[in-house]
Amino acid sequence: MKTVKLSNNIIFLLGLGFLCLTNLVFAQSPSLLEVNPPDGPSDDQVRAIVNVRLIDGLGGPPQENATVLVKGNRILEAGPADQVNVPEGAEKTDGTAMSLLPGLIDSHLHNVNNNKALHAILTNGVTTVRDPGHPFRFYQSLHFAQAKMPRVYLTGAHLDGYPGVYLDQAALIRSPGHIRSLIGDYVKQGGSGIKIYFRLPLKYYETVLQTADFYHIPVVAHLELVDADDAILAGLRGVEHVTSFGTALADPEDAREFREGVQADNNYRRDGRYLLWSKIDLSADRVKEVLDLAVKNKVVLSPTLATFERQAGDVEYQAKAFKNMLDFVGMAHQAGVTIVTGSHNSGKYAQRGLAYQREMELFVEAGMSPLEAISSSTIHNARYFRTQDRLGSIEPGKLADLILVAGDPSVDIKAMYAIKKVMLNGEWVDREEVVEQGL
């Protein structure tokens, strides 16, 4: 018997050691990656951007008359012109009267095999996107792209509860084992995150979060039926859409009425969100309590304000509701919640293809400084994607995803509409490329 016990103990210790080793491997794994790493330059030509205002994405003041050197697909040097030596033979780009920023990162964009749209997004300055919730097959066209595409991070089909909402984009969860199997499969396919959709019951959140944590990928959620504070207490750290906070902030009776409406009809939420938010009292104690909880648990919010924007002249309660959404984002920012930029593709008051820029404008309207809005669009999103050691700022060693903007967006965020040049992975993007129409 002693021999058997010893053998069992050895087996147990070996198994424990294997698990520890597995976790160590994951813990030391590199940052998360896009599914379509772009080609870099075929040579080691040094490219120099000179006479430019440098806004590095880290939140500090711009550097006037700066020089940035790129070699291959990496940033070699960045700093004042008198401290950066431009080597003989370098290819020069004159940035006079322009600002150089890191490529913009979009935390919430959806696409269905539309390479033309993705290329247009890239030429508007967005060099990296994440699609939270679309299945991998919606990005098959990337394999046939003829023009440059932004870096694409995927989560796979969102995890939803029966009877689901968008069935062609969803995995309807039937058990904890199903969750574990799905997430493992998503990771094998290149998934770098998991998206929870709003009909998934709270009882499954723990399994989703623990399984994703095992694979060291983040979880984000679109909430309607589960209160944001409950989701945060379960371990959620990524919240998509400002409206996801609605039921946690609202009067309990209003929240109950909203949930019952959505339970009965998925489409109730479309106008129901505005009805709910029009009645929210942002001075209520529960609002501060939710914000305190979000700050304590280091929650990241991608509010996608542009998609919900309503103004004077729209339905009165909708305009009032959006004003509350905007004010709440400002309160969240002031409280210390990390806010990141996501376009959600479009908005009523956004120019076609420029919802991202409108989102940045709305951040400033909510109370952010232009430099804070830029950080939300660059380094904060890189951290949200867990790829901050590669992207999100202009620093030596990082990948050369850069944009040249006419004017000074650190003073006037509207300058972000004036994208003049885009560099992806060390190469300038031809903004006149003819793009195929898809598969």
C-alpha positions, 0 to 999 in steps of 0.5 A: 500500500505504501508503494501505491500511495507513493506512486500516486503521490508521484503521479500527482506531483508530476501532474501538478508540475506539468500544470505549473509548467504549462501556466509558466509557458502561457505567462511568458508567451509573447503579446497577442497577435493579429491573424494577418501579419502584414508584409514588411519592407524587403530591404533595410532601407532607413526611412526618416520622417523629419521636421515633424511634430511628434505625438507619441501616444503616451500622453506627454506633450508633443515634440516640435521639430522631431525626427523619427527613423524607421529601419525595416518594419521597426522604429529605430529612433524618435526624438528632437532633430538635434538628437537624431542623426539621419544616416546618409541615403535615408529616404526622407519624408518632410513632415512640416506643419504635420503631426506624426502619431502611432497608427490608430487602433479600433477596438470595435469594428465589424466586417464581413469579407469586405477587403475594400472597406478594410483598406479604406479604414486603413487609409483613414489612419486605422492600422489595427482593428479588433472585431469582437464577435464575428466568426472567423469565416467572416474574414476569409477574404483577408487571405486573398487581399491584393491591397494592404489591410489593417492588422486584424484581431479576432475573437470568433463567434460571440458566446450567446444564450438560447435563443440567441440574437444573430444566429449566423454570428453566434455560438449558443452555449449549452454547458461549461464543457462547451465553453471550454471546448469552444475557447480552445478551438478559437485560440487554435484558429488565431483568436486573441479574445472572447466576446460575450453577448447579451443573452448569455446567462451570468452563471456561465461568466465564471467558466468563460473568464477562467478558461480565457484566463488559462489561455491568457486572452481577454474577455469583452462583453456586450451587456443588456440583461446582465448588470454591469456590476454583476459582470464585473464582480464575476471577473469581466474587465472589458465592457463594449458599449456605454449602454452596457452600463444602463441597467446597473445605473438605472432605477431598479424598476426602470431596469426591470422593465427594460430587461423584461422588454429585451427578454421578450423581444431582442429588438426592444433594446434599440429604442429601449436603451434610449428610454432607459438612459433618458431616465438615469439620474447620474447624481444617484449614489448607485452611479458612483458605486458602479464607477468605484467598482469599475475603477477598483477592478481596472475595467476598460470601456469601449463606449462606441458613442458615435453609434448612439449619438443623437442631437437636438432635433432628434426625438427628445428623449433620445437626445436626452439619453445620449447626453447622459451617455456622453456625461457618463463617459466623462464621469468614468474617465474622471473617475479613472476608468480606462476609455478606449476608442471603438468606431462600431463602423458608423454613426448617424452624425459620422461621415462615411468611413470616419466614425472613428474620428467622430468617436475621438471628437465625442471623447473630447466633448465628454471632457477628455483632452485631445491628447487623452483621446489620442492615448485612448486611440493608441496605447490604451487600445494596444494594452486592451488588445495585449499587444502594447509591446509591439504597437500603440506608441512611437518608441524605438523597437516597436513596429512602424505603424504611423500616421501623418496628420495635417495640423495639430490634433493635440490642440484641435482633435478635428485635425484627425480628419486630415490623414495625409500618409499612413505607414503600415509595418514600415511601408507607406500605404498607397492610398490610391490602390485599386482594391478587389471587391471581395471574394 
